[in-house]
Amino acid sequence: LGVLEVWLYEDGELTVHRLVDDRYEVRDRSEVLPALDLKELASFVDADALQSAQVCAYVDKLRAG
């Protein structure tokens, strides 16, 4: 499909895969959102929690700085 950047969540970690030529390469950071802390964001992913509560907790963390 030519998606330039794909994020995968697996085993508690987010990984960024960037399309280069005709294949995907793992990157340390998103080129779309380079200032985003992927480890911090991944810490708010919890399959057993309510998604809306997790989003609110993440937004609160971002606002707190």
QUIHU-V180532 format. One record per residue. N is the residue number from 0. PSI is psi in degrees with one decimal (* if undefined). D_LAST is the distance of its C-alpha to the last C-alpha in Angstrom with 2 decimals. Layout:
{{N	PSI	D_LAST} {N	PSI	D_LAST}}
This chain:
{{0	-14.3	36.40} {1	23.8	34.75} {2	124.6	31.11} {3	-31.3	29.26} {4	131.2	26.38} {5	133.9	26.43} {6	135.7	23.83} {7	137.7	25.30} {8	120.1	23.97} {9	132.4	26.31} {10	40.0	26.35} {11	7.7	22.66} {12	145.7	21.65} {13	132.0	20.94} {14	144.5	23.15} {15	131.2	23.52} {16	121.7	27.12} {17	133.9	28.02} {18	120.2	31.47} {19	118.8	33.45} {20	-109.1	37.02} {21	19.1	38.16} {22	164.4	36.01} {23	138.4	32.46} {24	139.8	30.76} {25	135.3	27.79} {26	154.0	24.87} {27	-30.0	21.89} {28	158.8	19.58} {29	137.4	19.97} {30	-20.9	21.71} {31	-41.5	20.78} {32	72.3	16.98} {33	-23.8	16.79} {34	-5.3	13.05} {35	128.4	12.59} {36	102.8	12.15} {37	-35.4	15.30} {38	-42.4	15.32} {39	-46.3	12.07} {40	-43.1	13.50} {41	-29.1	16.83} {42	-14.3	15.75} {43	1.7	15.50} {44	120.5	19.03} {45	109.9	21.60} {46	-22.7	25.03} {47	-8.5	25.99} {48	160.1	23.17} {49	131.6	23.16} {50	-42.4	21.43} {51	-36.7	20.19} {52	-38.9	18.62} {53	-41.3	16.82} {54	-45.2	15.56} {55	-41.4	14.37} {56	-39.7	12.61} {57	-42.8	10.83} {58	-42.1	9.96} {59	-41.2	8.71} {60	-43.8	6.43} {61	-40.8	5.23} {62	-33.3	5.33} {63	-20.7	3.78} {64	*	0.00}}
